[in-house]
Amino acid sequence: MAEQGPRSGVTIEAALQRLAKALGTLETSVQRRIESDRSLNSLQDDLQRLGEDRSQLANSLDKSETRAQRLEDANRDVSRRLVSAMETIRSVLDAQGG
């Protein structure tokens, strides 16, 4: 084995400092990645909730459109019946000289 002189101690110390710095950088990168993953998961959860909300709103809109169409059909039917009733009343009044 070779003897370690004062220079090798400095080299080992410098290598340990570089290693410590590299580990610190790695820890920072890992922490950022964890935060990024959390943020991504949060965005995915938000996106899923928005999709569910969209589906519910689309379903509600379909029901509202169906109801509006039924009301419009009923309105036309009532209007037609009113016109028919008024014509019948006029016929009766005209027949009685009125």
Buried (B, 14 or more C-beta within 10 A) or exposed (E): EEEEEEEEEEEEEEEEEEEEEEEEEEEEEEEEEEEEEEEEEEEEEEEEEEEEEEEEEEEEEEEEEEEEEEEEEEEEEEEEEEEEEEEEEEEEEEEEEE
